[in-house]
């Protein structure tokens, strides 16, 4: 397995994914703000949360990149289209499983069962993150395709 | 009064609101639950007889035949409704509510509890459980499971448990006998795209009792408030109309209750207006509930994210655009008031005043010592910049009049407010100098223009629009803004002109001259404006008049202390969607203004102005 490639290119791919998500957010396509969502696990201040969340996101991205690198190693090759396929699998799990389950573990995210005693301020993302805007699934798929393709291409080079 | 099997003939104000902060239900005095959408406020009607006629479903629990009501009230400081009828054989009490707090417990997200208790002797009662789903009023597939009646549709299942067990069938009127000391409890639970969670009636009753304790604790610190009963009921109503999963303030839980009986002014209010959220922030802050105020600002920021710096007029509960407005052509409407609409076309309008409400709410938080997060301030700056860019454009105004826009004076004043409050907040934190310059310049130009073009010197009043001879009851917010001293002749002249030209008898006001909105037919007096009048009078030192107006409005509330959007001046009947969050928020703010003016009068050396 390409360990040095994983160490460096995991960060590059996660940064590229983050750039796509932030660009989509600034462009008014989605309200999904991964650094804010992750950082709000540790602080209620949105500005501080984004900093903490970015660091957490890099860590999570690195962990996922390990899976990509291991898969490439197992298959004996790394290509852009293989990276894209893994990206699609990744985003499918993220949108249908991970994101909808977040309210169950996130202390500052309300669930659809929230009542008047709830102190959570982040609204639940819902299936496919649709509560954060109708374009959210498309944006998230695009971002993960970029992530997978980046890893596929870069780990080939590495 | 018609039977439970027919369309409702109850007046709008006869209904009681129960809810769980995710959805809500309206219950008539005969125990007919005639309106409830699932899984949320803006979902499909499960019981829709209120506007959908007899085929749209109802859930009746009450005495056989017509029985006079002895008492009907909310249990003090709770959202539980208690109705007692006098029947020939004894008194019968129905206690009902919805369980709001279900997190951390294996409880269904929608849990309705209704308990019948007989006093004096056995009482004959009836239960009619007739759920119909959606616009199609689809009948369910029914079966008995786990000792319950389970009604199901492809995406939805509803279970009705009873203790002692009753053999009910959907749509069938089931006579029962209630014996003293042996209450009959019914618990209805809803599953939407998820498995049913069956809860026995006794456990459901316990959950409702726990909820009551929560509401009582929530109300405990609401002290030193004038008109406390009205204020507390209004605060609880706003709480019930706040969609807890996102914090969105729902304007009203209903669609298409008419502003004119038999007319076409029937709108869908099951959405959230940023304006209402902002007014709610002031109401909750003033009543000493900062957590609830922060929840609204959090919703505002999140919901407006996609379109920033434009502020949308209204949004769904999760901050999406409402679906295009549609008419449910098969629905007969409340007392033949057609069409019944789903969706709201006002969503696409440009309403300049919204920015003023939102920035004023941000200033209220700042002024109360609540630090705005950097994220919040960036959003507010973008809104202020938008106002500085667009204030010259015509808009649809606060009343959402359809058609071409106008130069509404109220909108201009609220734009001034937006810039003024942005500058006030800017003085407390680091702000780019070019922003401050742009806001200062725009505020000055706005002030000069609105004073020159929006004020009628001959009649001593601000007007509805530039060059218009009409006045606008929305201008009653003028004393709160700061563009004019509250005691100035211009403010007094405007208040008096509004009372004179828009007065509808007693404390009631039309929002603008009736019929001047391009729609056929007329509408009732607009209740929030009456509370704004009380607030304006209190703020300008006319405390006795403020008390007079407020007292008269309290007398016009429903039996349960609720208000619709409008009122028929001739009959006192409530009109429009019910209950209306904006009216209740305005009532709270008026009471707070009375409180503050009274305190100012009593404080040596202080002035009310």
Interface residues (C-beta under 8 A of the other chain):
Chain A: X25 X28 X29 X30 X31 X45 X46 X47 X110 X111 X112 X113 X114 X115 X116 X117 X118 X119 X121 X122 X123 X124 X126 X130 X131 X133 X134
Chain B: X20 X21 X22 X39 X100 X101 X102 X103 X109 X214 X218 X239 X242 X244 X245 X246 X247 X291 X294 X295 X298 X299 X302 X305 X306 X307 X308 X318 X319 X320 X373 X374 X375 X376
